[in-house]
Amino acid sequence: MFDNEKKRYVTVNHTVFPTEGVAEVSALYVDTGSGDGSQPGEAYEIVSRRGIRVYAHRRVSLSTFFNAFPASYWQHWTKVRAVRLVTTVEGRGLISVYKSSARGRASALASKSFSDETVTFDLPVTSFIDGGSYWFDIAAGGADATLVSAEWQVAAPDGWTPGKATVGITTFNRPSYCLNQIIAVGQNEHVHDVLDRVIVVDQGTDLVSDQPGFTEAADRLGDKLVIIRQPNLGGSGGFSRAMLESLGSEESTYVLLLDDDAISEPEAIIRAVRFADFAAAPTIVGGGMLHLDDRSVLYTQGEVWDQNKSWMRPSGASEYDHDFAEDTLRATPELHRYLGADFNGWWMCLIPTTILREIGLSLPVFLKFDDIEYSLRAREHGYPTVCLPGVAVWHMAWHDKDPTRTWEEYFIHRNRVITGLLHSHVRNGGFLPLHSFLGDIKLLFMLQYSAVRLRHEAMRDVFRGPGGLPDLLPRKQAEIREMRTQFIDSKVVEDFSALPPVRRSSVAVMGAVSKPSNPISALILAARVGVRQLVIKQSSGSRRNPERIIPAQDITWWRFADIDSALVTSPDGLGVAWYQRDRAMMHRFLWRSIRLNLRLATNWGRLAAQYAEGTPRITSADEWRRTFDSVQQD
């Protein structure tokens, strides 16, 4: 198995360390075993991007998100059955190699003493079908010891050719974020080895090329950096432009999509490309999402698609928002299991160009669900998606966002339904029509009439079929933003003192209201709220004075059960919106919701066939090229 004569070894994972923001992110790179977030200063010191000094008589472990080797994923998706660990160390000490099982149990495999040398371990990749990783620990002797570098290498088969990627970054008026992304990609020279080009599709008016520091960042990339300007076509339009450009390059084996408001771990780009290079079949390689504002927290490491609901959930026993500063990788058994993924967010996602050529580019849906739909479409053509541990970006978190309170709700609802029509192969879409209806009811109970109006517009556009989606791409956002302004719940007032004082005017005619304690009590309270909002006219005083203040983090339907108006703070904390109950609007929107969702359920089969037939045309490179040409002419 380990006949090394004449074999060409390729580095697929470099051991890396952060060179800034160490205190925040160190738990993702180094584990001291202390359970305190692995802060430097007590056991080690980072001396370079690849190097770490371990203090005398101390021990550190590389059993971490970014530095463990994901052996299970290599066994699942490649033909690699052996990996070589090569470490260069200075000083004296001990290197110990460990492996974990799918249950998260660690076992020591081998140890070697070192004294100013290169230490090598050859390890099998043969017993990880259900999960498990490799990592190593370093223990210093009587004096400090330094890990100069460490690499995980695999033998390349005869005729193997390394791949290169077009990195596509789409941006819209986030020039400083986008510039940071360009810097992160460009400042690591090792990343350049896997780059064909970095294409920035700038769809805004505040241009990244006008930012201070852009020239210096561009110089690092040289002629690899390409800036393309086009009107705002959303994420799907920007990323499809990068996809199309990658198809025009003979050097690009892959396109790697990166969000503009994400910060890369540059090593992740190399790992994604090399994993795809060795994959047994063309494979979409995704990365996890770490929170940009809480940098040791992993939002997700793989998600799956529930076609009964047309919605996503975490893979296996994993959960959203895992904090490695509180629970290390060694202390989290569920993250040692192999976790399958049905799709990956386009905050970071590598797609082979062979897949682009066969199944086309993104759906022209502006934003939301384009990434989910693409992986589901690829899967139906036999191409898997893998969310690879050790590959991730830091991205703006969702917890301070509420899409039902923005224009984005239109795209979320429309594109969820379209994705369901294309990829939910259960009768009449399973629970989706019911979920859609109940979602409307919940929003009506919360007096968010603007969101319900956008959802109904979304349904109407779904019924128009796939052929109209390209034409909606450049203009729909402006239309729905204007539509939303017609509702009072969309108007955020930043000057709180300009609003009238809070004063109760409505009467809780059906008794006091409290948080439901179980599903039965929730159903009873929902029935009461429905009757009240359908039968009892809103109080006139609720138009003169708001009746309650509801913080954004506490907004839920039952808090509106006994009032007719409320001041609701915005998710970004900039101001408040004055929600006001309107019985006539409740009647109108309720009956419209019933009609639209019944129509969706009863016409599901016909609509699904229509979208299945029309999708290949509207996602083709030729159709996207026509779209880009038309908006440039405008």
DRENKE-488548 format. One line per 10 residues: for each residue x, z, y of C-alpha. Coordinates in Angstrom, 3 decimals. Last residue first. Layout:
// residues N
X:Z:Y ~ ...
***
This chain:
// residues 634
-30.385:-22.011:48.835 ~ -27.820:-24.329:47.271 ~ -26.009:-21.342:45.736 ~ -29.319:-20.145:44.326 ~ -29.994:-23.465:42.606 ~ -26.502:-23.873:41.143 ~ -26.553:-20.387:39.649 ~ -29.936:-21.000:38.034 ~ -28.877:-24.401:36.699 ~ -25.765:-22.834:35.151
-27.965:-20.161:33.595 ~ -30.117:-22.855:32.006 ~ -27.058:-24.698:30.672 ~ -25.478:-21.528:29.276 ~ -28.629:-20.831:27.313 ~ -30.619:-17.648:27.866 ~ -33.759:-19.371:29.195 ~ -33.768:-21.938:26.372 ~ -33.127:-19.586:23.459 ~ -35.772:-17.142:24.789
-38.753:-19.509:24.823 ~ -39.677:-19.585:21.132 ~ -39.239:-15.865:20.542 ~ -41.075:-15.134:23.795 ~ -44.106:-17.227:22.787 ~ -44.104:-15.826:19.255 ~ -44.128:-12.278:20.611 ~ -46.937:-13.172:23.034 ~ -49.128:-14.547:20.255 ~ -48.500:-11.557:18.012
-49.059:-8.997:20.752 ~ -52.323:-10.420:22.064 ~ -54.574:-7.509:21.028 ~ -52.060:-4.819:21.949 ~ -51.031:-6.318:25.288 ~ -54.634:-7.051:26.270 ~ -55.583:-3.477:25.473 ~ -52.682:-2.382:27.672 ~ -53.812:-4.512:30.593 ~ -57.491:-3.610:30.399
-56.949:0.144:30.060 ~ -54.403:0.141:32.870 ~ -56.793:-1.748:35.145 ~ -59.487:0.814:34.403 ~ -57.159:3.650:35.346 ~ -55.772:1.903:38.422 ~ -59.176:1.381:40.032 ~ -60.561:4.824:39.244 ~ -57.401:6.613:40.418 ~ -57.368:4.480:43.566
-60.872:5.619:44.383 ~ -59.967:9.250:43.721 ~ -56.933:9.214:46.028 ~ -54.547:12.162:45.696 ~ -51.772:12.440:48.256 ~ -48.027:12.670:47.665 ~ -45.982:13.353:50.784 ~ -42.410:12.269:50.127 ~ -39.467:14.526:50.908 ~ -35.922:14.150:52.165
-32.321:13.286:51.374 ~ -32.010:15.347:48.196 ~ -31.053:12.369:46.028 ~ -33.987:12.981:43.675 ~ -36.425:13.026:46.622 ~ -38.343:16.217:47.331 ~ -42.045:16.208:46.614 ~ -44.441:17.403:49.322 ~ -47.813:17.905:47.744 ~ -51.408:16.708:47.881
-54.736:17.158:46.106 ~ -54.040:20.338:44.166 ~ -55.108:21.911:40.862 ~ -53.401:19.735:38.220 ~ -50.480:18.552:40.349 ~ -47.943:20.869:38.665 ~ -49.315:19.680:35.294 ~ -47.864:16.180:35.734 ~ -44.214:17.044:36.099 ~ -41.826:17.334:39.039
-39.549:20.332:38.691 ~ -36.184:18.633:39.296 ~ -37.555:16.876:42.374 ~ -38.653:20.154:43.954 ~ -42.425:20.532:44.458 ~ -43.739:21.812:47.771 ~ -47.460:22.576:47.777 ~ -50.668:21.923:49.678 ~ -49.614:19.246:52.148 ~ -51.579:19.449:55.386
-53.857:17.010:57.202 ~ -54.640:14.691:54.303 ~ -55.105:17.630:51.936 ~ -57.635:19.028:54.411 ~ -60.072:16.247:53.593 ~ -60.290:17.464:50.011 ~ -59.999:14.851:47.281 ~ -63.263:13.780:45.654 ~ -64.074:15.404:42.323 ~ -65.054:13.162:39.422
-62.084:11.099:38.279 ~ -59.301:13.457:39.388 ~ -61.064:16.575:38.102 ~ -62.066:15.004:34.797 ~ -58.537:13.788:34.166 ~ -56.982:17.108:35.134 ~ -59.297:18.995:32.776 ~ -58.542:16.590:29.921 ~ -54.810:16.981:30.580 ~ -55.221:20.782:30.484
-56.900:20.626:27.097 ~ -54.284:18.212:25.744 ~ -51.443:20.411:26.999 ~ -53.060:23.500:25.485 ~ -53.145:21.731:22.133 ~ -49.565:20.482:22.427 ~ -48.164:23.991:23.090 ~ -47.427:26.376:25.973 ~ -48.925:24.307:28.772 ~ -47.488:25.341:32.157
-50.091:27.178:34.210 ~ -53.311:26.295:36.003 ~ -55.984:28.652:37.282 ~ -59.633:27.775:36.859 ~ -61.740:24.638:36.711 ~ -62.688:24.481:40.379 ~ -59.107:24.959:41.557 ~ -60.124:24.477:45.184 ~ -58.465:22.154:47.666 ~ -57.275:23.215:51.121
-53.942:25.006:50.610 ~ -51.610:24.872:53.600 ~ -48.029:23.635:53.822 ~ -47.029:23.082:57.426 ~ -47.257:19.633:59.047 ~ -44.240:17.334:58.706 ~ -41.706:16.681:61.475 ~ -39.700:19.765:60.449 ~ -38.745:18.089:57.163 ~ -36.883:15.318:58.972
-35.819:13.032:56.116 ~ -39.279:11.650:55.388 ~ -39.379:9.521:52.232 ~ -42.174:6.965:52.025 ~ -42.892:5.810:48.470 ~ -45.716:8.322:47.885 ~ -47.553:6.787:50.838 ~ -48.081:3.468:49.115 ~ -47.756:0.045:50.779 ~ -43.962:0.329:50.660
-44.070:-0.372:46.924 ~ -45.247:-3.945:47.375 ~ -42.349:-4.687:49.739 ~ -39.850:-3.448:47.161 ~ -41.774:-5.401:44.538 ~ -41.434:-8.671:46.400 ~ -37.766:-8.193:47.354 ~ -36.847:-7.508:43.722 ~ -38.797:-10.514:42.511 ~ -36.956:-13.154:44.539
-33.705:-14.249:42.880 ~ -34.710:-13.635:39.237 ~ -38.371:-14.624:39.378 ~ -37.562:-18.326:38.856 ~ -35.468:-17.540:35.776 ~ -38.284:-15.405:34.297 ~ -41.036:-18.016:34.594 ~ -40.565:-19.602:31.182 ~ -40.696:-16.277:29.356 ~ -44.467:-15.788:29.501
-47.010:-15.199:32.259 ~ -48.286:-12.201:30.283 ~ -45.059:-10.336:30.983 ~ -45.551:-10.948:34.708 ~ -48.939:-9.270:34.568 ~ -47.444:-6.316:32.728 ~ -44.765:-5.845:35.373 ~ -47.334:-5.986:38.171 ~ -49.196:-3.223:36.358 ~ -46.016:-1.177:36.155
-45.367:-1.718:39.863 ~ -48.855:-0.470:40.768 ~ -48.379:2.553:38.519 ~ -45.113:3.404:40.261 ~ -46.728:3.147:43.699 ~ -49.602:5.380:42.624 ~ -47.341:8.328:41.913 ~ -50.149:10.899:42.238 ~ -48.660:13.025:39.421 ~ -51.821:12.619:37.300
-51.600:8.879:37.966 ~ -48.005:8.898:36.722 ~ -49.001:10.640:33.494 ~ -51.904:8.261:32.992 ~ -49.676:5.208:33.452 ~ -47.220:6.534:30.897 ~ -50.112:7.169:28.532 ~ -51.056:3.490:28.786 ~ -47.512:2.261:28.157 ~ -47.055:4.681:25.298
-50.267:3.363:23.741 ~ -49.114:-0.249:24.126 ~ -45.680:0.703:22.693 ~ -46.895:2.689:19.695 ~ -46.396:-0.080:17.158 ~ -45.885:-3.427:18.849 ~ -49.079:-4.980:17.515 ~ -47.834:-4.660:13.922 ~ -44.168:-3.792:13.692 ~ -41.317:-6.214:14.255
-40.197:-4.825:17.576 ~ -37.427:-7.205:18.618 ~ -38.720:-9.918:20.930 ~ -42.009:-8.379:22.014 ~ -40.323:-4.990:22.321 ~ -37.595:-6.399:24.517 ~ -40.273:-7.988:26.713 ~ -42.161:-4.687:26.930 ~ -39.021:-2.789:27.881 ~ -38.166:-5.509:30.380
-41.444:-5.187:32.229 ~ -41.413:-1.396:32.281 ~ -37.819:-0.911:33.362 ~ -37.967:-3.823:35.786 ~ -41.028:-2.512:37.627 ~ -39.705:1.041:37.574 ~ -36.600:-0.126:39.426 ~ -38.515:-0.185:42.737 ~ -37.938:3.557:42.959 ~ -39.782:6.800:42.208
-40.402:6.000:38.547 ~ -36.643:5.456:38.312 ~ -35.898:9.164:38.781 ~ -32.182:9.641:39.355 ~ -30.096:12.785:39.708 ~ -29.731:13.204:35.944 ~ -28.781:9.566:35.314 ~ -25.037:10.011:35.725 ~ -22.682:7.682:37.569 ~ -20.209:6.348:35.042
-16.916:7.488:33.563 ~ -15.820:4.906:31.031 ~ -15.442:4.995:27.269 ~ -13.480:3.936:24.176 ~ -12.025:6.808:22.150 ~ -14.968:6.665:19.778 ~ -16.151:3.067:19.220 ~ -19.774:2.136:19.850 ~ -20.098:-0.698:17.335 ~ -22.598:-3.549:17.695
-23.227:-5.849:14.757 ~ -23.503:-9.661:14.580 ~ -25.814:-11.083:11.893 ~ -28.040:-13.275:14.074 ~ -30.694:-10.553:14.232 ~ -27.926:-8.195:15.281 ~ -27.023:-10.457:18.196 ~ -30.596:-10.362:19.480 ~ -30.627:-6.574:19.218 ~ -27.282:-6.465:21.034
-28.631:-8.657:23.835 ~ -31.944:-6.831:24.163 ~ -30.245:-3.495:24.745 ~ -27.888:-4.881:27.394 ~ -30.662:-6.686:29.273 ~ -32.807:-3.544:29.021 ~ -32.557:-2.818:32.748 ~ -31.569:-5.370:35.423 ~ -32.352:-8.822:36.832 ~ -34.351:-10.056:33.800
-32.683:-13.409:33.149 ~ -32.034:-12.628:29.443 ~ -28.294:-12.407:28.928 ~ -26.165:-15.229:27.553 ~ -26.588:-17.526:24.569 ~ -26.968:-16.861:20.847 ~ -24.262:-19.080:19.340 ~ -21.821:-19.676:22.169 ~ -22.066:-16.113:23.405 ~ -21.400:-14.818:19.891
-18.221:-16.907:19.615 ~ -17.246:-15.543:23.038 ~ -16.850:-12.120:21.474 ~ -18.667:-9.396:23.445 ~ -16.964:-6.272:24.818 ~ -19.142:-3.599:26.431 ~ -18.508:-1.057:29.153 ~ -21.235:0.125:31.595 ~ -23.080:-2.620:29.733 ~ -24.823:-0.081:27.568
-24.398:-0.470:23.838 ~ -26.777:-1.556:21.117 ~ -27.962:-0.764:17.593 ~ -25.296:1.877:17.061 ~ -24.181:3.605:13.868 ~ -22.588:7.023:14.038 ~ -19.931:7.879:11.447 ~ -19.781:11.629:11.342 ~ -17.026:13.496:13.150 ~ -19.238:13.878:16.223
-21.800:15.850:14.203 ~ -19.152:18.421:13.249 ~ -18.513:19.615:16.829 ~ -15.858:22.364:16.886 ~ -12.918:20.036:16.244 ~ -14.172:17.743:18.992 ~ -14.188:20.637:21.417 ~ -17.339:22.451:22.490 ~ -17.399:23.856:26.033 ~ -14.931:21.540:27.771
-16.099:18.768:25.442 ~ -19.553:18.830:27.030 ~ -22.073:16.782:25.028 ~ -24.702:15.132:27.208 ~ -27.045:13.354:24.778 ~ -27.213:14.470:21.188 ~ -25.662:13.388:17.909 ~ -27.423:13.953:14.586 ~ -27.745:10.246:13.863 ~ -27.581:7.942:16.866
-29.084:9.094:20.128 ~ -32.499:7.643:21.074 ~ -33.826:4.386:22.526 ~ -37.281:2.991:23.207 ~ -39.471:0.219:21.881 ~ -41.796:2.890:20.462 ~ -42.136:1.687:16.864 ~ -38.964:-0.383:17.311 ~ -36.858:2.738:17.739 ~ -33.498:1.421:18.911
-30.286:3.301:18.224 ~ -27.691:4.860:20.503 ~ -23.956:5.425:20.205 ~ -21.558:7.925:21.693 ~ -23.702:9.199:24.539 ~ -23.599:11.136:27.794 ~ -20.147:12.601:27.164 ~ -19.440:15.503:29.513 ~ -15.812:16.330:30.459 ~ -16.137:14.463:33.734
-19.084:16.142:35.311 ~ -19.723:13.898:38.339 ~ -18.565:10.685:36.664 ~ -20.443:11.506:33.485 ~ -18.874:9.958:30.385 ~ -20.410:6.872:28.821 ~ -19.335:5.676:25.393 ~ -17.804:2.312:24.715 ~ -19.052:-0.855:23.102 ~ -17.535:-3.360:20.733
-19.741:-6.347:19.875 ~ -18.465:-7.679:16.575 ~ -17.385:-11.085:15.261 ~ -16.686:-10.451:11.558 ~ -14.051:-8.415:9.669 ~ -13.055:-6.670:12.870 ~ -9.279:-6.786:13.456 ~ -9.309:-8.464:16.850 ~ -12.477:-6.562:17.831 ~ -10.585:-3.306:17.328
-7.688:-4.704:19.364 ~ -9.928:-5.701:22.271 ~ -11.796:-2.390:22.378 ~ -8.590:-0.385:22.107 ~ -6.873:-2.278:24.923 ~ -9.859:-1.787:27.235 ~ -10.082:1.896:26.316 ~ -6.469:2.403:27.407 ~ -7.615:1.741:30.975 ~ -9.894:4.821:31.022
-12.280:3.090:33.325 ~ -14.149:4.311:36.375 ~ -17.763:3.204:36.642 ~ -19.739:2.184:39.716 ~ -18.877:-1.508:39.330 ~ -20.115:-1.657:35.767 ~ -17.768:-3.269:33.253 ~ -18.409:-6.187:30.891 ~ -15.674:-7.361:28.548 ~ -15.826:-11.064:27.711
-13.977:-12.003:24.560 ~ -11.664:-14.597:23.020 ~ -10.671:-15.801:26.460 ~ -7.674:-18.158:26.592 ~ -9.576:-21.471:26.423 ~ -11.510:-20.445:29.529 ~ -14.875:-21.960:30.438 ~ -16.797:-19.690:28.094 ~ -15.386:-16.708:29.993 ~ -16.888:-18.085:33.215
-20.341:-18.218:31.636 ~ -20.070:-14.625:30.468 ~ -18.943:-13.524:33.950 ~ -21.943:-15.327:35.468 ~ -24.156:-13.733:32.828 ~ -22.836:-10.362:33.958 ~ -23.851:-10.989:37.548 ~ -27.259:-12.420:36.762 ~ -28.096:-9.729:34.216 ~ -26.850:-7.026:36.543
-28.949:-8.172:39.454 ~ -29.273:-11.704:40.793 ~ -27.983:-10.832:44.260 ~ -26.749:-14.019:45.880 ~ -23.332:-15.323:44.767 ~ -19.676:-14.645:45.486 ~ -16.956:-15.010:42.882 ~ -13.646:-13.144:43.144 ~ -10.985:-14.031:40.547 ~ -8.131:-11.718:39.571
-5.692:-12.946:36.891 ~ -3.805:-14.868:39.582 ~ -2.094:-11.682:40.672 ~ -3.381:-8.539:39.014 ~ -1.202:-6.059:40.854 ~ -1.493:-8.163:44.002 ~ -5.271:-7.724:43.982 ~ -4.929:-3.949:44.215 ~ -2.545:-4.266:47.174 ~ -4.849:-6.736:48.910
-7.909:-4.566:48.265 ~ -6.417:-1.459:49.829 ~ -8.783:-1.361:52.762 ~ -12.025:-3.065:51.699 ~ -12.909:-6.588:52.829 ~ -12.498:-8.103:49.349 ~ -15.072:-5.621:48.036 ~ -17.664:-7.224:50.271 ~ -20.454:-5.410:52.088 ~ -22.998:-8.262:51.853
-23.542:-8.038:48.121 ~ -23.477:-10.205:45.011 ~ -19.759:-9.884:44.289 ~ -19.006:-11.184:40.796 ~ -15.554:-9.778:40.114 ~ -13.748:-11.726:37.405 ~ -10.676:-10.129:35.866 ~ -8.849:-12.800:33.892 ~ -7.128:-13.356:30.539 ~ -6.369:-9.721:29.947
-5.052:-8.229:26.686 ~ -1.410:-7.916:27.742 ~ -2.487:-6.933:31.255 ~ -3.741:-3.632:29.856 ~ -0.136:-2.589:29.163 ~ 0.576:-3.007:32.877 ~ -1.751:-0.175:33.842 ~ -2.467:-0.451:37.577 ~ -4.795:-3.422:37.298 ~ -7.770:-2.048:35.410
-7.939:1.220:37.322 ~ -7.327:-0.561:40.630 ~ -10.121:-3.058:39.982 ~ -12.465:-0.193:39.102 ~ -11.492:1.672:42.261 ~ -12.247:-1.487:44.249 ~ -15.689:-1.640:42.669 ~ -16.475:1.906:43.687 ~ -15.318:1.214:47.249 ~ -17.287:-2.039:47.423
-20.622:-0.733:46.195 ~ -22.742:-3.286:48.025 ~ -23.727:-5.184:44.858 ~ -21.112:-5.446:42.130 ~ -20.658:-7.139:38.778 ~ -17.366:-6.668:36.953 ~ -16.430:-9.134:34.193 ~ -13.203:-8.641:32.253 ~ -12.234:-11.899:30.570 ~ -10.619:-10.833:27.358
-7.645:-11.756:25.243 ~ -7.201:-11.835:21.498 ~ -4.079:-11.329:19.437 ~ -3.465:-14.012:16.773 ~ -3.122:-13.134:13.099 ~ -1.590:-15.925:11.023 ~ -0.491:-13.591:8.244 ~ -2.298:-10.273:8.426 ~ -1.379:-7.713:11.096 ~ -0.298:-4.289:9.909
-1.852:-1.414:11.792 ~ -0.366:0.886:14.431 ~ -1.346:4.208:15.983 ~ 1.095:4.953:18.776 ~ 2.767:8.060:20.168 ~ 4.986:8.441:23.196 ~ 7.536:10.763:24.793 ~ 6.174:13.902:23.141 ~ 8.346:16.569:24.685 ~ 9.563:19.876:23.231
10.221:23.107:25.128 ~ 12.603:25.585:23.531 ~ 12.405:27.993:20.598 ~ 10.325:25.555:18.599 ~ 7.478:23.438:19.891 ~ 4.354:22.750:17.852 ~ 2.685:19.331:18.082 ~ -0.646:18.573:16.442 ~ -1.795:15.232:15.041 ~ -5.022:13.306:14.705
-6.985:11.369:12.103 ~ -10.741:10.918:12.090 ~ -13.793:11.402:9.887 ~ -17.044:9.783:8.901 ~ -19.248:8.681:6.034 ~ -16.960:5.894:4.765 ~ -13.816:7.798:5.691 ~ -11.839:7.893:2.450 ~ -9.781:4.702:2.524 ~ -7.784:4.437:5.722
-4.496:5.536:4.162 ~ -1.696:7.083:6.247 ~ 1.910:6.126:6.925 ~ 3.625:8.729:9.119 ~ 6.586:8.070:11.420 ~ 8.815:10.392:13.449 ~ 11.118:9.008:16.131 ~ 13.893:11.401:17.035 ~ 15.179:14.222:19.228 ~ 14.848:16.929:16.568
11.723:16.749:14.481 ~ 10.163:18.693:11.660 ~ 7.594:16.793:9.648 ~ 4.126:17.786:8.502 ~ 1.611:16.072:6.253 ~ -2.053:16.010:5.321 ~ -3.627:19.120:6.886 ~ -7.386:19.385:6.408 ~ -10.165:19.535:8.971 ~ -13.856:19.961:8.198
-16.148:17.974:10.475 ~ -18.753:17.342:7.798 ~ -17.850:13.644:7.814 ~ -14.365:14.748:6.866 ~ -11.455:15.395:9.177 ~ -7.823:14.410:8.935 ~ -4.715:16.212:10.063 ~ -1.098:15.292:10.808 ~ 1.431:17.973:11.698 ~ 4.398:17.450:14.023
6.915:20.294:14.147 ~ 9.514:21.316:16.702 ~ 12.782:20.431:18.326 ~ 13.562:18.613:21.532 ~ 12.511:15.068:22.308 ~ 9.800:13.167:20.490 ~ 8.885:9.568:19.704 ~ 5.799:9.312:17.516 ~ 4.754:6.438:15.250 ~ 1.496:6.844:13.327
0.905:4.054:10.825 ~ -2.546:3.055:9.637 ~ -3.683:1.819:6.241 ~ -6.805:0.166:4.855 ~ -7.527:-2.393:7.559 ~ -10.268:-4.763:6.431 ~ -12.308:-3.947:9.502 ~ -15.821:-2.669:10.287 ~ -16.451:0.442:8.224 ~ -12.867:1.516:7.509
-11.885:1.163:11.152 ~ -14.998:3.060:12.222 ~ -14.192:5.927:9.857 ~ -10.579:6.112:11.021 ~ -11.449:6.911:14.626 ~ -7.894:7.955:15.703 ~ -8.047:11.143:17.775 ~ -6.581:10.821:21.268 ~ -9.436:10.005:23.638 ~ -12.132:12.272:22.247
-9.771:15.028:21.200 ~ -7.935:16.267:18.131 ~ -4.602:15.805:19.903 ~ -3.647:19.411:19.230 ~ -1.329:21.703:21.116 ~ 1.109:24.375:19.936 ~ 3.267:26.854:21.803 ~ 6.528:28.594:20.868 ~ 8.377:26.840:23.686 ~ 6.183:24.794:25.993
4.814:21.430:24.959 ~ 5.772:18.598:27.306 ~ 3.427:15.607:27.315 ~ 4.082:11.896:27.551 ~ 2.166:8.615:27.581 ~ 0.823:8.553:31.154 ~ 3.691:10.803:32.146 ~ 4.870:14.429:32.242 ~ 1.677:16.253:31.323 ~ 2.502:19.939:30.947
1.741:22.159:28.012 ~ 0.704:25.567:26.721 ~ -0.546:27.626:29.649 ~ -0.183:25.184:32.538 ~ -2.646:22.574:31.340 ~ -6.299:23.478:30.827 ~ -7.689:22.864:27.374 ~ -11.321:23.481:28.288 ~ -11.175:27.181:27.518 ~ -11.702:26.983:23.769
-8.150:28.219:23.175 ~ -7.305:25.627:20.538 ~ -4.966:23.921:22.967 ~ -6.942:20.681:22.776 ~ -5.607:17.718:24.758 ~ -7.169:14.421:25.914 ~ -10.891:14.851:26.576 ~ -10.454:18.548:27.386 ~ -8.018:17.522:30.135 ~ -10.749:15.836:32.169
-11.512:18.178:35.008 ~ -8.219:20.027:35.335 ~ -6.227:16.830:35.088 ~ -7.831:14.989:37.983 ~ -4.767:12.780:38.030 ~ -2.217:11.569:35.483 ~ -4.519:11.688:32.510 ~ -2.908:11.506:29.060 ~ -2.547:8.729:26.534 ~ -1.852:8.247:22.827
-1.767:4.503:22.365 ~ -4.272:2.992:19.968 ~ -4.178:-0.477:18.377 ~ -0.423:-0.984:18.233 ~ 0.340:-3.993:16.053 ~ 2.702:-3.949:13.099 ~ 4.095:-7.179:11.729 ~ 5.056:-6.793:8.115 ~ 8.350:-8.232:6.905 ~ 8.955:-5.306:4.558
6.591:-2.396:5.155 ~ 5.245:-1.977:1.638 ~ 2.822:0.854:2.389 ~ 0.000:0.000:0.000
***
